[in-house]
C-alpha cells in the first residue's frame, strides 16, 4: 500500500481544492445564468445551449473531476493515470461533438475568437490531459504540472465562455425592440 501523504499527488492538494471549489461555484452560477435567460426576450434554441452553454458546464465539471481524481487517496499512480486518461480521452471526443453542434446551430455565426475558445483550447487541454496521463508513470513531475495547467486552462476557458455568453445575451437583450428583425 502506498502512503498517501508520501504520494507526489499530496503536494497538489491545496491547488486542486482551490480550483475544484472554484469550478463547483461557477457551475452553480452558470445554472443561475441559464435560469435568468428565461427572462430574455430573444429565445435560445436547444442547439445554441448544446453548442455553447453545455460545453461550458462540462469544462467546469472536468476541472472538478480532475481535482477529485488528483485528491483521491490512490494506492499508486496507476489508478490516477487511468482515470485522468479516460477524462482526457472523453474530453477530446466531446470536442468533436461540440464542433458538430456549433456548426448545426444557425442563430449565431462563430468568429475566430469563438473557434479558439470553444474548440481549439478545449481540444488542446483535453489532449494534454490525455498525454500527461500516459506519461505520468515515467515523468511524474512534468505530468503533474501538465495536469494542473490543463485544469487551470479548462477553468479559464469556462470563465471566458460563460462571460462571453452572458455579455452577448445582455447586449442582445438591451437592443431596442424596434431593431429590424426583432419583435417587441
PEQUI-V512013 format. One record per residue. SS is DSSP state (helix for helix, strand for strand, loop for the rest). PHI is phi in degrees with one decimal (999 if undefined). Layout:
{{SS	PHI} {SS	PHI}}
This chain:
{{loop	999} {loop	-87.2} {loop	-72.2} {helix	-60.8} {helix	-69.5} {helix	-90.5} {loop	-70.2} {loop	-62.2} {loop	-73.3} {helix	-59.8} {helix	-66.2} {helix	-98.4} {helix	-50.9} {helix	-62.4} {helix	-56.7} {helix	-75.0} {helix	-65.6} {helix	-66.4} {helix	-75.1} {helix	-65.3} {helix	-64.7} {helix	-62.0} {helix	-61.8} {helix	-62.4} {helix	-64.3} {helix	-69.0} {helix	-61.0} {helix	-61.0} {helix	-64.6} {helix	-63.7} {helix	-63.6} {helix	-63.3} {helix	-60.5} {helix	-61.3} {helix	-64.5} {helix	-69.4} {helix	-63.5} {helix	-65.0} {helix	-86.2} {loop	-73.7} {loop	-60.8} {loop	-80.7} {loop	-87.1} {loop	-89.0} {loop	-92.9} {helix	-64.8} {helix	-63.7} {helix	-66.2} {helix	-63.1} {helix	-63.2} {helix	-81.5} {helix	-122.5} {helix	-78.2} {helix	-61.6} {helix	-60.8} {helix	-62.1} {helix	-61.5} {helix	-62.6} {helix	-64.4} {helix	-62.7} {helix	-64.9} {helix	-63.2} {helix	-62.4} {helix	-62.3} {helix	-66.0} {helix	-60.3} {helix	-60.8} {helix	-67.2} {helix	-61.6} {helix	-68.3} {helix	-86.8} {loop	-67.7} {loop	-80.8} {loop	-67.6} {loop	-71.5} {loop	-153.3} {helix	-70.6} {helix	-65.3} {helix	-73.3} {helix	-67.1} {helix	-66.6} {helix	-65.7} {helix	-63.8} {helix	-66.5} {helix	-63.6} {helix	-63.4} {helix	-59.9} {helix	-65.4} {helix	-64.8} {helix	-64.0} {helix	-61.5} {helix	-61.2} {helix	-62.7} {helix	-67.0} {helix	-60.5} {helix	-62.7} {helix	-66.0} {helix	-62.8} {helix	-59.3} {helix	-61.9} {helix	-67.3} {helix	-64.2} {helix	-74.8} {helix	-76.0} {loop	-76.6} {loop	-118.7} {loop	-87.2} {loop	-141.7} {loop	-93.2} {loop	-67.2} {loop	-105.0} {helix	-53.8} {helix	-58.8} {helix	-64.6} {helix	-61.0} {helix	-66.4} {helix	-79.9} {helix	-95.7} {helix	-122.3} {helix	-64.6} {helix	-63.1} {helix	-60.6} {helix	-60.0} {helix	-59.4} {helix	-62.4} {helix	-68.7} {helix	-66.3} {helix	-65.1} {helix	-62.2} {helix	-61.8} {helix	-64.4} {helix	-64.2} {helix	-63.9} {helix	-64.4} {helix	-91.5} {loop	-57.8} {loop	-67.5} {loop	-97.1} {loop	-121.4} {helix	-60.1} {helix	-62.6} {helix	-61.8} {helix	-61.5} {helix	-66.0} {helix	-68.6} {helix	-66.3} {helix	-60.8} {helix	-63.7} {helix	-62.6} {helix	-63.6} {helix	-61.0} {helix	-65.9} {helix	-61.3} {helix	-63.6} {helix	-64.3} {helix	-66.4} {helix	-60.0} {helix	-61.5} {helix	-62.6} {helix	-59.4} {helix	-68.0} {helix	-65.8} {helix	-62.3} {helix	-58.5} {helix	-65.8} {helix	-63.8} {helix	-68.0} {helix	-61.1} {helix	-69.1} {helix	-64.2} {helix	-67.2} {helix	-63.4} {helix	-70.3} {helix	-77.0} {loop	-62.0} {loop	-67.7} {loop	-68.0} {loop	-90.9} {loop	-66.7} {loop	-54.2} {loop	89.7} {loop	-114.0} {loop	-106.0} {loop	-107.7}}
